[in-house]
Amino acid sequence: MRNEEKMDCGCAAPYIGPPLDNTCGGAPFVLFMALLDTFIRKKCDISEICDRVNPRTQPDAEYDFVIIGGGSGGATAAGRLSEVPSFKVLLIEAGGDEPPGSQVPSMVVSYHGNPYLDWNYMTEPEPRACQGFPEKRCSWPRGKVLGGCSVINGMMYTRGTPRDYDKWEEAGNKGWSYKDVLPVFKSFEDNLEIGTVVEAEYHGTGGPLTTSRFKDQPEVAHDILKGAQEIGYKVVKDLNGREYSGFAIAQSNTRNGVRLSTARAYLRPARNRPNLHVMLNSTATRILIDDNKVVHAVEFMYRNKLHSVRVNKEVVLAAGAINTPQVLLLSGVGPRAELDKAGIRQVHDLPGVGRGLQNHVTFYMTYLMEKRKDITELDWPTALKYIVAREGPMTSTGMSQVTARINSPYADPSGTDPDLQIFFSGFLANCAHSGEAGAAADPRHADALKSLTISPVALHPKSKGYIGLRSRDPFEPPVMVANYLTEPEDVATLVAGIRVIQRLANSTVLRNKYGLFLPKEEYGDCEQKHGYDTDSFWECALRHYTGPENHQASSCRMGPPSDPLAVVDNELRVHGLDGLRVMDASAMPILVSGNTHATIVMMAERGVDFIKKRWLPVTSVANRGGFANTQRPLNDIQAKHQNSGQYYPYYDNNYKTFSTGHQPRGYYATSSPIKQNYQAPKVNQNYFGSYEKIRELRDYPNYDYNYYNNAGAYPEAY
């Protein structure tokens, strides 16, 4: 395909791949899916091909803010910071732009495993889980694309529970209780169903994140809710409002039948701002910190070249719960033992970097429907309905929009802290081979039965893992240890969830209408050892066929100085460093009880508020979070100098004259007093003090100098 093609939308757009033609796993599907992809690319309001961010190929020498990672948190931060015209912002994203096919909700899993936009991470061999997988490793799909995991996730909009955030504050993080964060959630929502599905007390309008239920809901979704009521569970409209437990059809982040990633919500509207620069296919290699613990610059690799950009104000690290600790460790920030193993000089001792990793864990139970053949959900009538009117099954994720949050027997007796979630999947309009209505979903298995996968999820995992370095090479995946199911409470919660699912599947409506049944599986030697359907059997099955959710968090957790594993404070500033914040799931003190995307956006919105509070006049910053101060707080380094009158921490490169409230950052005064019209010394943009000599490309053995595909795009690690 040509690097550029003239679109019906009226622009010459760069090729953005990959297409959908090879996403269905076989030659019979290629022709139909290729045609469908062509139609999607040429529908301007789906692909937004002419409204994409125009990435730069060369950065400027310096910026006020550099954001590492363009995912859920990073895209939010970049969009919000660039709203201030005087802030010059660079966003560094390791992947490319999201392909048009990923904008279609029903293609929710189509790009999982695709190296163009998935890191394709694997855990280390697990001691107690993933035992039935090759080398006992679980896979961790993670977004490697502008928009990050918001491009490949299920779009479900859940915030966790009020108790989650109250626990954050109880852990020493003042200002993060539910009453503190609810106004922030409301501020970035544009909820289309206030008064019908949700209440205005808990939801907002006018924000960048459009929120509503999917337009299309399979009949079986409503029958699941009937079955839940039959076995004694309540059905609610909104799990983010007055009720936060029960079965529900969840809201999602879509707009007019199209996925709404953070790139679409926050970056595309900002694409013409002159103060926002975006570098795609650019891998951050380290953050540069001087001897005074002040962040000065960021190194990153783009097209065979190592770049270094000066940072005048702050770096926002938003690379996710896996890559954020990796970047910190590569920068010499973390526990000495971990750095020594990789041969990296320690710049700042923070024992919690990479530690305390949490992730939800699940188990997939795939039921078959004796009374339903596996007929394709995608055909030409369905495709045309979507392309012409944004209606029909392609506007949704099928059964993945149904969920439940409930209490297991092991949950807090108060009932306010549910510990079990149930996910569903199936009925997805994502593949077809002929486009013929009523055709078999897979022509190679024409008599196959329809399936429905139901999964229990342990929401409060006690098992914790860690992220470490394999080497000092930034292109080598980090060490990822999940430690799934190493704590017995997690196993017990999942077995309790399996029993709930069995009761649900045996409800009258699901049994009589669909003939739902679970095919018998042995799961290695579990049946032989324990006997089928005993609790011990299911414990064994969980360890054999572990389902890793993709909600990794808490690997650089927020906490007070008294917490020995805390990495950031309650304004998301890295402890002991000046000019570095973390705005992604790694900073969660405790993993929330649900999908993480909405919470990450909230954290980034708050993080930008904290930044504005520091760098803008107090009267110009909306105080959503209750952190109003008449003067900026001092960090440990600044406090040492506050009585001497000799340390000027806030340097604004564009500010020539200033009063004592705004002095140049990083400069120490002579014995002369500060004068009102003091002229800041000129900065040599090529000088970075005590920085190590920039490393040569040969220090990166996993860098492929010759890789450059015909689309003009590099994969994440290049």
C-alpha positions in Angstrom: 0.0 0.0 0.0 1.2 3.5 -0.8 2.5 5.6 2.1 -0.1 8.2 1.2 -3.6 7.9 -0.3 -6.1 10.5 -1.3 -9.1 10.1 1.0 -12.8 10.9 0.2 -12.5 13.1 3.4 -10.5 15.6 1.4 -6.9 15.0 2.6 -3.8 13.2 1.6 -3.4 11.0 4.7 -0.4 9.0 5.7 -0.9 5.2 5.8 -2.0 4.1 9.3 -2.0 0.4 9.7 -2.3 -2.4 10.1 -5.6 -3.2 8.3 -8.2 -5.7 9.4 -7.6 -8.3 6.7 -5.3 -10.5 8.8 -7.0 -10.2 12.1 -9.3 -13.2 11.9 -6.7 -16.0 11.7 -7.0 -17.6 8.3 -7.2 -17.2 4.5 -11.0 -17.6 4.2 -11.5 -14.3 6.0 -9.0 -12.1 4.2 -11.1 -10.8 1.3 -14.2 -9.8 3.2 -12.1 -8.2 6.0 -9.9 -6.3 3.5 -13.0 -4.8 1.8 -14.5 -3.9 5.2 -11.3 -2.2 6.2 -11.3 -0.1 3.1 -14.8 1.1 3.7 -14.0 2.0 7.3 -10.9 3.9 6.3 -12.9 6.0 3.9 -15.6 6.9 6.4 -14.3 10.2 7.8 -16.2 10.2 11.1 -15.0 6.6 11.9 -11.4 6.8 10.9 -11.0 10.6 11.5 -8.1 10.2 9.0 -7.8 13.9 8.3 -8.1 14.9 12.0 -5.1 12.9 13.3 -2.2 14.4 15.2 0.6 15.4 12.9 3.7 13.9 14.5 7.1 15.6 14.3 10.2 14.0 13.0 12.6 16.3 14.9 12.1 17.6 18.5 13.0 21.1 19.6 15.9 21.5 21.9 13.8 22.2 25.0 10.3 22.1 26.4 8.6 23.2 29.5 7.0 19.7 29.9 7.9 16.3 28.5 5.3 13.5 28.8 6.6 10.0 28.4 3.8 7.7 27.2 0.7 8.6 25.2 -1.7 6.2 26.8 -4.7 6.8 29.0 -2.8 9.1 31.4 -0.3 10.6 29.0 -2.7 11.6 26.3 -4.9 13.2 28.9 -2.0 15.1 30.5 -0.7 16.3 27.1 -4.1 17.5 26.0 -4.8 19.4 29.3 -1.3 20.9 29.7 -1.3 22.2 26.1 -4.5 24.2 26.9 -2.2 26.7 28.5 -0.6 28.6 25.6 2.5 29.5 27.5 3.3 25.8 28.3 5.4 24.2 25.6 4.7 20.4 25.7 6.3 17.4 24.1 4.6 14.0 24.1 6.8 11.0 23.5 4.9 7.8 22.4 6.7 4.5 21.6 4.0 3.3 19.2 2.2 4.7 16.1 -1.2 6.1 15.6 -4.3 4.0 16.1 -5.5 2.2 12.9 -9.0 2.9 11.6 -10.1 -0.6 12.2 -9.5 -0.3 16.0 -12.0 2.6 16.1 -14.9 0.0 15.5 -16.1 -1.2 18.9 -16.7 -4.8 17.7 -13.1 -5.1 16.7 -12.2 -4.9 20.4 -9.8 -7.9 20.4 -8.7 -7.8 16.7 -5.4 -6.2 17.4 -4.4 -8.0 20.5 -1.0 -9.6 19.7 -0.3 -7.4 16.8 3.2 -5.9 17.2 2.2 -2.6 15.6 0.2 -1.7 18.7 0.7 -4.4 21.4 3.8 -4.9 23.5 3.1 -8.6 23.6 4.6 -8.9 27.0 4.9 -12.3 28.8 5.4 -12.8 32.5 8.3 -14.7 34.0 7.5 -18.4 34.7 4.9 -18.3 37.4 5.4 -20.4 40.6 1.7 -21.2 41.3 -0.3 -20.0 38.2 -0.3 -20.2 34.4 0.9 -23.8 34.8 -0.8 -25.0 31.6 0.8 -22.4 29.4 4.2 -22.7 27.6 7.0 -22.2 30.1 4.3 -21.4 32.7 4.1 -17.8 31.4 0.9 -15.7 31.2 0.5 -13.1 28.3 0.0 -9.5 29.1 -1.4 -7.5 26.1 -0.4 -3.8 26.6 -1.2 -0.9 24.3 1.8 0.3 22.2 0.0 3.0 20.3 -1.1 6.6 20.7 -3.9 6.2 23.2 -2.3 3.2 24.8 -4.6 0.6 26.2 -7.6 2.8 25.5 -7.2 1.7 21.9 -7.3 -2.0 22.7 -9.4 -2.2 25.9 -13.1 -3.1 26.2 -14.2 0.5 26.5 -16.1 -0.3 29.7 -16.5 2.8 31.9 -16.1 1.8 35.5 -14.5 3.8 38.3 -14.1 1.4 41.1 -16.1 1.8 44.3 -16.2 4.7 46.9 -14.5 2.4 49.4 -11.5 2.1 47.0 -10.7 5.8 47.2 -11.4 6.1 50.9 -8.8 3.3 51.4 -6.4 5.4 49.3 -6.8 8.3 51.7 -6.6 6.0 54.7 -3.2 4.8 53.4 -1.9 8.4 54.0 -2.9 10.0 50.7 -4.7 13.1 51.7 -7.2 14.5 49.2 -7.9 11.2 47.4 -11.1 10.1 49.2 -14.2 9.4 47.1 -15.7 12.8 48.0 -12.5 14.4 46.6 -12.3 12.5 43.3 -16.0 12.4 42.4 -16.0 16.0 41.2 -13.0 15.2 39.0 -14.7 12.2 37.4 -17.8 14.4 36.7 -15.7 17.1 35.2 -14.3 15.1 32.3 -17.5 13.2 31.5 -19.9 14.0 28.8 -22.5 11.5 29.9 -25.4 11.2 27.4 -27.7 9.2 29.7 -28.2 11.4 32.7 -31.8 11.1 33.9 -32.4 7.8 32.0 -29.6 5.5 33.0 -27.5 7.5 35.5 -28.0 10.4 38.0 -26.6 13.9 37.8 -25.4 13.6 41.4 -22.7 11.2 40.2 -22.1 12.1 36.5 -21.3 15.1 34.4 -21.7 16.6 31.0 -19.5 18.8 28.8 -16.2 17.0 29.3 -14.1 15.3 26.6 -15.0 11.7 27.5 -18.3 10.8 26.0 -20.0 8.1 28.0 -23.1 6.0 27.3 -24.2 2.4 26.9 -23.4 0.8 23.6 -26.2 1.3 21.0 -26.6 -2.5 20.4 -27.2 -5.1 23.1 -27.6 -8.8 22.3 -30.8 -10.4 23.5 -28.8 -12.8 25.7 -27.4 -9.7 27.6 -30.8 -9.0 29.0 -31.5 -12.7 29.6 -28.3 -12.7 31.7 -29.8 -10.0 33.9 -33.0 -12.0 34.3 -30.9 -15.1 35.3 -29.1 -13.0 37.9 -32.3 -11.8 39.4 -33.6 -15.4 39.5 -30.6 -16.5 41.6 -30.9 -13.6 44.0 -28.8 -10.8 42.7 -30.0 -7.3 42.1 -29.8 -5.7 38.6 -28.7 -2.0 38.6 -28.5 0.6 35.9 -25.3 2.3 37.0 -22.4 0.7 38.9 -20.7 4.1 39.1 -23.5 5.8 41.1 -25.6 5.3 44.1 -25.4 1.5 43.6 -22.0 -0.1 43.1 -22.8 -3.8 43.3 -25.1 -5.9 41.2 -25.4 -7.0 37.6 -25.5 -4.3 34.9 -25.1 -3.4 31.3 -22.2 -1.0 31.7 -21.6 2.3 30.1 -18.7 2.7 27.7 -16.5 5.4 26.2 -17.7 5.6 22.6 -19.0 8.5 20.6 -21.6 8.0 17.8 -20.8 4.3 17.6 -17.0 4.7 17.5 -14.4 4.0 20.1 -13.3 7.0 22.1 -9.6 6.5 23.0 -7.8 9.2 25.0 -6.0 10.1 21.8 -9.3 10.8 20.1 -10.8 12.6 23.2 -7.8 14.7 24.3 -5.2 14.9 21.5 -7.0 15.2 18.2 -8.9 18.4 19.3 -5.4 19.8 20.3 -3.7 18.8 17.1 -3.3 22.4 15.8 -2.0 23.9 19.0 1.5 25.2 18.2 2.7 24.5 21.8 2.0 20.7 21.5 4.5 18.5 19.8 4.1 14.8 19.5 6.8 12.3 18.6 5.5 8.8 17.6 7.6 5.6 17.4 9.9 7.1 19.9 11.2 5.1 22.9 12.2 6.9 26.0 15.5 5.5 27.2 16.0 7.5 30.4 15.4 10.6 32.4 18.4 12.8 33.2 18.7 14.0 36.8 21.5 16.3 38.1 23.4 16.0 41.4 20.8 18.3 43.1 18.0 15.8 42.3 16.5 18.1 39.7 15.2 16.6 36.4 16.9 18.3 33.5 16.3 16.3 30.3 14.8 13.2 28.7 16.6 10.9 26.3 14.7 8.9 23.6 15.4 7.0 20.5 13.7 7.8 17.1 14.7 6.5 13.7 18.2 5.2 14.7 19.0 8.5 16.5 19.3 9.2 20.2 17.7 12.5 21.1 18.0 14.5 24.3 15.6 17.4 25.1 16.0 19.8 27.9 13.1 20.1 30.4 12.4 23.5 31.9 9.7 22.6 34.3 8.6 19.0 34.7 8.6 15.5 33.2 5.3 13.5 33.4 6.0 9.8 33.4 2.9 8.0 32.1 4.3 4.9 30.5 2.0 2.5 32.4 2.5 0.1 35.3 5.1 -1.9 33.5 7.1 0.7 31.6 7.0 3.5 34.1 9.1 1.5 36.7 11.3 0.4 33.8 12.1 4.0 32.8 12.7 5.0 36.4 15.2 2.1 36.8 16.9 2.8 33.6 17.3 6.4 34.9 19.0 5.2 38.1 16.0 5.7 40.3 15.1 2.7 42.4 16.5 0.0 44.8 20.2 -0.4 44.6 20.1 -4.1 44.3 18.0 -4.0 41.2 20.1 -1.3 39.6 23.4 -3.2 40.4 22.1 -6.3 38.6 21.8 -4.3 35.4 25.0 -2.3 35.9 23.2 1.1 36.3 24.6 3.7 38.6 22.1 4.7 41.3 21.0 8.3 41.1 18.2 8.2 43.7 17.3 5.5 46.1 13.6 4.6 46.0 13.0 1.0 47.2 9.4 0.9 46.0 10.1 1.4 42.3 8.7 -1.7 40.6 7.5 -3.3 43.8 3.9 -4.0 45.0 2.6 -4.8 41.5 -1.0 -5.8 41.5 -3.3 -7.2 38.8 -6.7 -8.7 38.7 -6.8 -12.4 38.0 -9.5 -14.5 36.5 -10.5 -17.8 35.0 -12.3 -18.3 31.7 -15.3 -20.7 31.6 -16.5 -21.1 28.0 -20.1 -22.4 27.9 -21.8 -23.7 24.8 -25.4 -23.1 23.7 -27.0 -26.4 22.7 -29.9 -24.5 21.1 -27.8 -22.0 19.1 -25.6 -22.6 16.1 -22.4 -20.4 15.8 -23.8 -18.1 13.1 -21.6 -15.1 12.3 -22.5 -11.8 13.9 -20.8 -9.9 11.0 -22.2 -9.9 7.5 -22.8 -7.4 4.7 -26.1 -6.1 6.1 -24.5 -5.6 9.5 -21.5 -3.9 8.0 -23.6 -1.6 5.8 -25.8 -0.7 8.8 -22.7 0.4 10.7 -21.0 2.2 7.8 -24.1 4.1 6.8 -25.8 4.8 10.1 -23.4 3.8 12.9 -26.0 1.2 14.1 -26.1 -2.5 14.8 -23.8 -5.1 16.4 -20.6 -3.4 15.2 -21.3 -0.5 17.6 -20.8 -2.7 20.6 -18.5 -5.4 22.1 -21.3 -8.0 22.2 -21.5 -9.7 25.6 -18.5 -7.8 27.0 -20.7 -4.9 27.9 -22.4 -7.0 30.6 -20.7 -7.2 34.0 -21.3 -7.7 37.7 -19.7 -6.6 40.9 -20.7 -8.7 43.9 -19.6 -9.8 47.3 -18.1 -13.3 47.8 -18.4 -15.0 51.2 -14.9 -13.6 51.9 -15.8 -9.9 51.3 -16.0 -7.3 54.0 -19.1 -8.0 56.0 -20.3 -4.4 55.7 -21.1 -5.1 52.0 -19.5 -1.8 51.0 -16.4 -3.4 49.5 -17.3 -6.0 46.9 -14.5 -8.3 46.0 -15.7 -10.2 42.9 -16.4 -9.1 39.4 -17.9 -11.2 36.6 -17.1 -10.5 33.0 -18.8 -12.0 29.9 -17.7 -12.3 26.3 -19.0 -13.6 23.0 -21.5 -12.5 20.3 -18.8 -10.3 18.8 -19.2 -8.9 15.2 -15.5 -9.0 14.4 -14.9 -11.6 11.7 -16.6 -12.9 8.6 -15.5 -14.9 5.5 -18.2 -14.2 2.9 -20.5 -11.5 4.2 -23.4 -13.8 3.7 -26.2 -13.4 6.3 -26.7 -16.6 8.4 -23.3 -18.1 7.4 -21.3 -20.1 9.9 -18.9 -18.0 11.9 -16.1 -20.3 10.8 -16.6 -22.3 7.5 -14.1 -24.8 8.7 -16.5 -25.7 11.6 -19.9 -25.3 10.1 -21.7 -27.2 12.9 -20.1 -25.5 15.8 -22.3 -24.3 18.7 -22.5 -20.7 19.9 -20.3 -20.0 22.9 -20.5 -17.6 25.9 -17.5 -17.1 28.1 -18.0 -16.1 31.7 -15.2 -15.2 34.0 -14.9 -14.5 37.7 -12.4 -11.8 38.7 -10.7 -11.4 42.1 -10.9 -7.6 42.7 -8.8 -7.4 45.8 -5.8 -9.6 45.0 -3.5 -10.3 47.9 -0.8 -11.7 45.7 1.7 -9.1 44.6 4.5 -9.2 42.0 7.2 -6.8 40.8 8.8 -5.2 37.7 12.6 -5.4 37.3 15.3 -5.0 34.7 16.7 -7.7 32.5 19.5 -5.5 31.5 20.4 -1.8 31.0 19.1 -2.1 27.4 15.9 0.0 27.2 14.7 -2.1 24.2 14.7 -5.4 26.2 11.4 -6.1 27.9 11.6 -5.8 31.7 11.2 -8.6 34.1 7.5 -9.1 34.9 6.6 -11.3 37.9 2.9 -11.5 38.6 3.0 -14.0 41.5 -0.6 -14.9 40.7 -2.5 -17.1 43.2 0.4 -17.2 45.7 -2.1 -16.1 48.4 -4.9 -18.5 49.3 -7.5 -15.7 49.6 -7.3 -15.1 45.9 -7.9 -18.7 45.1 -10.9 -18.9 47.5 -12.5 -15.8 46.0 -12.2 -17.2 42.5 -13.7 -20.6 43.4 -16.6 -18.7 45.0 -17.0 -16.9 41.7 -17.1 -20.1 39.8 -19.9 -21.3 42.0 -21.9 -18.1 41.3 -21.4 -18.6 37.5 -22.5 -22.2 37.7 -25.8 -21.1 39.4 -26.3 -18.4 36.8 -25.8 -20.7 33.9 -28.3 -23.1 35.4 -31.0 -20.4 35.7 -34.3 -21.1 34.0 -33.9 -18.6 31.2 -30.4 -19.5 30.2 -31.0 -23.3 30.5 -34.4 -23.4 28.7 -33.8 -20.7 26.1 -30.2 -21.4 25.2 -29.4 -24.8 26.5 -26.3 -23.5 28.2 -23.8 -26.1 29.3 -20.1 -26.3 30.3 -18.1 -28.9 28.3 -16.1 -31.0 30.6 -12.4 -30.3 30.7 -9.7 -32.1 32.7 -7.2 -29.2 33.0 -4.1 -31.3 32.9 -4.3 -33.8 35.7 -6.7 -31.8 37.9 -9.6 -34.2 37.4 -7.5 -37.3 38.0 -6.1 -35.8 41.2 -9.1 -34.1 42.7 -12.3 -35.4 41.0 -14.3 -33.2 38.7 -16.2 -30.2 40.1 -14.8 -30.4 43.6 -13.4 -27.1 45.1 -10.0 -28.7 44.9 -10.5 -29.5 41.2 -11.3 -25.8 40.5 -8.3 -24.6 42.6 -6.1 -26.8 40.4 -7.9 -25.6 37.3 -7.3 -22.0 38.2 -3.6 -22.6 38.5 -3.5 -24.5 35.2 -5.5 -22.1 33.1 -5.0 -18.8 34.8 -6.6 -15.8 33.2 -4.6 -12.6 33.6 -6.6 -9.5 33.4 -4.9 -6.4 32.0 -5.3 -4.1 35.0 -1.7 -3.9 36.1 -1.2 -1.3 38.8 0.6 -0.1 41.9 4.2 -0.7 40.8 5.1 3.0 41.8 2.5 3.5 44.3 1.4 6.8 45.9 2.0 7.1 49.6 3.4 9.3 52.4 7.1 9.5 53.3 6.4 7.0 56.1 5.5 4.3 53.6 8.9 2.6 52.7 7.6 1.5 49.3 5.9 4.8 48.3 7.3 6.3 45.1 5.1 9.4 44.7 3.3 11.7 47.1 -0.3 12.8 47.1 0.4 15.3 44.3 2.0 12.5 42.2 5.5 13.9 42.6 8.3 11.4 42.9 9.6 11.5 46.4 12.9 13.3 46.7 13.1 14.5 43.1 12.2 17.9 41.7 10.4 18.0 38.4 9.1 14.5 38.0 5.5 13.2 38.4 3.8 9.9 37.6 0.3 9.9 36.1 -0.7 6.3 35.3 -1.9 3.1 37.0 1.5 2.5 38.5 0.8 5.3 41.0 -2.4 3.7 42.4 -1.9 3.0 46.1 -4.3 0.1 45.8 -5.8 -1.4 42.7 -9.4 -0.3 42.2 -12.3 -2.6 42.1 -12.9 -2.7 38.3 -11.5 -1.6 35.0 -8.7 1.0 35.4 -9.0 3.3 32.4 -11.4 5.9 34.0 -9.3 6.0 37.2 -6.1 6.7 35.2 -7.8 9.6 33.3 -9.0 11.0 36.7 -5.4 10.7 38.1 -4.0 12.5 35.1 -6.6 15.3 35.3 -5.7 15.8 38.9 -2.0 15.7 38.1 -2.4 18.5 35.6 -4.3 20.5 38.2 -1.3 20.1 40.6 1.1 21.2 37.9 -1.0 24.3 37.1 -1.2 25.1 40.8 2.6 25.1 40.9 3.4 26.9 37.7 0.5 29.3 37.2 -0.8 32.1 39.5 -3.1 30.5 42.1 -6.1 32.6 41.0 -6.0 31.1 37.5 -6.2 27.5 38.5 -9.5 25.7 39.1 -9.2 24.0 42.5 -11.1 20.8 41.9 -9.1 18.8 44.3 -9.1 20.8 47.5 -5.4 21.5 47.5 -5.6 25.3 47.3 -2.5 27.1 48.7 -1.3 30.7 48.5 2.2 29.5 47.9 3.9 26.5 46.4 4.9 23.7 48.7 8.7 23.1 49.1 10.2 19.8 48.4 13.0 18.4 50.5 15.7 19.9 48.3 14.1 23.4 48.2 13.5 23.3 51.9 17.2 23.1 52.6 17.7 26.4 50.9 14.6 28.3 52.0 16.3 30.2 54.7 19.4 31.2 52.8 17.6 33.1 50.0 20.0 31.5 47.6 18.0 28.9 45.7 15.7 29.7 42.8 13.8 26.6 41.9 11.4 27.9 39.4 13.0 28.8 36.1 10.8 29.9 33.3 12.9 30.0 30.1 10.6 32.6 28.6 10.4 34.8 31.7 12.9 37.7 31.6 11.9 39.7 34.6 10.4 38.5 37.8 9.7 39.2 41.4 10.9 37.1 44.3 7.9 34.7 43.7 9.2 33.5 40.4 13.0 33.1 40.2 15.0 31.1 37.5 15.1 27.4 38.1 18.4 25.8 38.9 20.5 28.9 39.6 22.1 29.9 42.8 22.5 33.6 43.6 25.7 35.4 44.4 25.9 37.5 47.5 24.0 40.2 45.7 20.3 40.5 46.6 17.7 39.8 44.0 16.5 42.8 42.0 13.1 43.2 40.5 14.5 43.3 37.0 17.2 40.7 37.4 18.2 39.2 34.0 18.3 35.4 33.9 21.6 34.0 32.7 21.5 32.5 29.2 21.2 28.7 29.1 23.4 26.7 26.9 20.9 24.2 25.5 23.6 21.7 24.7 24.9 21.6 28.3 23.4 19.3 30.8 25.8 19.7 33.8 27.0 16.4 35.2 25.1 14.1 32.7 26.8 11.0 31.6 28.1 11.1 28.0 25.2 10.1 25.7 25.4 6.5 25.0 26.2 5.2 21.6 23.7 3.1 19.6 25.9 0.0 20.1 24.8 0.0 23.8 21.4 -1.0 22.7 21.8 -4.6 21.4 18.1 -5.0 20.7 17.9 -2.0 18.4 17.5 -3.0 14.8 19.2 -0.3 12.7 17.7 -1.6 9.5 14.1 -1.8 10.5 11.8 0.5 8.7 8.6 -0.8 7.2 6.9 0.4 4.0 4.4 2.4 6.1 7.1 4.7 7.4 6.4 3.6 10.9 8.6 1.9 13.5 7.4 -0.7 16.0 7.5 0.4 19.6 11.0 -0.6 20.4 12.6 1.2 17.5 
